[in-house]
Amino acid sequence: MRPLWRCRNCGAEWPCQPARLGLLVEYRDDRTALLGYLAALMTEADHQLGQLHPGRRPELTDRFLTWARARG
């Protein structure tokens, strides 16, 4: 749900756990593309959430990117 960036199914901040799992499955063969996609969405979310809450910039790196980095 934009511009709130919440999941339509569960209401949690997007990407929620089910969304993260779905994205990892969808991009299982191209982690770089997943990170690029998430970075673009993070930029959009930063802009939209910034308009909703002027003067208060949310920290979005962990929410959008950190969890998607390859482990190991």
Secondary structure, 3 states (H helix, E strand, C coil): CCCCCECCCCCCECCCHHHHHHHHHHCCCCHHHHHHHHHHHHHHHHHHHHHHCCCCCCCCHHHHCHHHCCCC
